[in-house]
Structures are given as structure tokens and as C-alpha cells.
Amino acid sequence: MQDSKLLSYIGEKMHRVALISGSANKNLSENVANILGIKLVETELTTFKDGEVYCRILEDIRGKYCFVLQPTCRDVNKNLMELAILLDAVKRSYAKKIIAVLPYFGYARQDRQAKENEPISAKLVAKLIEAAGAERLITIDLHSAQIEGFFDITIKHLSAVPLLAEYFSKLKGEDVLIVAPDAGSTKRAHSFAKMLGSGMAIIDKRRDRPNEVSEAVLVGDVTNKICILVDDMIDTAGTITKAAEELSKKGAKETYICATHAVFSDPAIERLEKSKAKEVVVTDTIPHKNLPSKIKVVSVAGIIADAIKNMVDEI
């Protein structure tokens, strides 16, 4: 099919698309809607005094391909419940197809039994999303790829690495080094390095407890290098800022930090401001207001909109 005909064909199908937003990241939903050339479906979302979530779809979405956009970021449990209730409301509104769009998938770090008698919460959340009515899922940079296997529905797993690599493309050169802050980030860092044509180093870290690193060993020479630390998320920023400090001690000329998901639990922002990093780059999968100038945000609205267009064409 020629490009002009394909665009016309997709444009016609877009009239059958409904984009429904939860309250977790309304700005991102609006940006996606603007790119698609549609308006967000009007909804009523409230919380009763006892914490119960109430939802009602205020438009006719019967027979439409419905995309429900809601990251399960802070307040994680409220936003997760809101997502489930939105999906159920869409299902009961006679939607033709229901697609959950989770730019950030909460509970992703609880993807295995690290200790005896622990739950596998990521799998439980996957089953909850399916039970609520989702027939497909769009998400970005899952903390663990194995989470895809927890779902029995089709998943479109997007990556923000190309967006972040494009931001840093101005730093291309032999003196640029991509650094994985832990072994789990090696694959992501390798993809990043390949896009920039750069070398790579790894920091091997060991934890005694969550959010606390007991030991870190640098594998690679960072002397006089411009180092870019690449991770999927920044939570309290303790690990990533210590990594930046270690790189500085080992002779790095400059250090940058980038990650897809800006979880930013306290005291993350304070730590990042005081860190050795020259700049911190994150995406808007999780919303934040009044960030310091050192922290830059690139939007994932474009890649989500493209994924929706492609999925509409497929179905």
C-alpha cells in the first residue's frame, strides 16, 4: 500500500479509536491525543472519602478500539485500581477492543521470589490487568523482560533508548563511554552504545537490601571519558549518584545520567542536584512538576502515538 493511501486508510480507522486517560499522567495522554489528531474521551473520575475509586465513561465508545492510558506510578495502588476500574468501565461500554497503555509498569521489580515465601507481585498485577478486560498491552522499558511472560495477551514492549540516544547524539565520539550501573542494565547500555557508536563499561554492584548498595566494582577504563550512565529507572537515586561519584573518582571527564522512568522517591531529586552528574535526562512516563534545571525531560508521546497507529492498522 502506498504511503498516501496508507495514511488515508489509517486516518479512516482513527475515527474508530477512543483514547481514555486515567488521572496518573493526563498531560502525556493529552500529548498523545494531539499527535493522533483526536480528543480524549470525557470521563468522570473521583475518589470517595474512604478511598474507593469511582469511574464513568461520559461518551459513546461502543464498537471503538479503546486505548486506556494510565501509568501505575505514585500513588501506585490508587493508580492501579483506577486502571482496573477504567478497563472494566470500557468493557461494559461495549468497546470493540480494549488496549491498556502503561508507560510505566508498577510492581515490576517484584518479578521473582528473591526470598522464601515472597509473592511474585508483577505476575499478580498482570493477571489483574487481564481480568479487568485488557486484550492487549502497550508498555515502555519493563524493569524485567520476563514480565512479558506473565501475560497471556499480546504485548507491545516499546523502548525509550532511541529517544535518549538521540538526545545524547551531540556527544558522539571516541571519548564517549556508555556505562551500565549494574549487570542487569548491560543489554540496555549495549544498545545505547551501538546507537552512539561508543564504547561501554559496567559497574558491578551488590545489594544487602533494596535501594542500598554494599559494594560496587568498575569494569572498564573511564579515564578522560565522557560517561553516560544508562538505566531503566531512577528511584531514590542512591545507586546512580554513587555510580557517578565513582566514575569521577576514576578519572571521568564528565558524567551524565539518563533513565526512562523517573520514579524519584525522596530524596532522589536532592541527590541528583548534588551529584557529580552534569545533566540528568529522563522521560515523561511518570509526571513531575518544578524539576530543577539539571534534570531534562524528553517525551515518549510520539512513540506511544506511533504504537497506537500501528496497532490500529493491525486490528
C-alpha positions, 0 to 999 in steps of 0.5 A: 500500500502506498504511503498516501493511501496508507495514511488515508486508510489509517486516518479512516480507522482513527475515527474508530479509536477512543483514547481514555486517560486515567488521572496518573499522567493526563498531560502525556495522554493529552500529548498523545491525543494531539499527535493522533489528531483526536480528543480524549474521551470525557470521563468522570473520575473521583475518589470517595472519602474512604478511598474507593475509586469511582469511574464513568465513561461520559461518551459513546465508545461502543464498537471503538478500539479503546486505548486506556492510558494510565501509568501505575506510578505514585500513588501506585495502588490508587493508580492501579485500581483506577486502571482496573476500574477504567478497563472494566468501565470500557468493557461494559461500554461495549468497546470493540477492543480494549488496549491498556497503555502503561508507560510505566509498569508498577510492581515490576521489580517484584518479578521473582521470589528473591526470598522464601515465601515472597509473592511474585507481585508483577505476575499478580498485577498482570493477571489483574490487568487481564481480568479487568478486560485488557486484550492487549498491552502497550508498555515502555522499558519493563524493569524485567523482560520476563514480565512479558511472560506473565501475560497471556495477551499480546504485548507491545514492549516499546523502548525509550533508548532511541529517544535518549540516544538521540538526545545524547547524539551531540556527544558522539565520539571516541571519548564517549563511554556508555556505562551500565550501573549494574549487570542487569542494565548491560543489554540496555547500555549495549544498545545505547552504545551501538546507537552512539557508536561508543564504547561501554563499561559496567559497574558491578554492584551488590545489594544487602537490601533494596535501594542500598548498595554494599559494594560496587566494582568498575569494569572498564577504563573511564579515564578522560571519558565522557560517561553516560550512565544508562538505566531503566529507572531512577528511584531514590537515586542512591545507586546512580549518584554513587555510580557517578561519584565513582566514575569521577573518582576514576578519572571521568571527564564528565558524567551524565545520567539518563533513565526512562522512568523517573520514579524519584522517591525522596530524596532522589531529586536532592541527590541528583542536584548534588551529584557529580552528574552534569545533566540528568535526562529522563522521560515523561512516563511518570509526571513531575512538576518544578524539576530543577534545571539539571534534570531534562525531560524528553517525551515518549508521546510520539512513540506511544502515538506511533504504537497506537497507529500501528496497532490500529492498522493491525486490528 
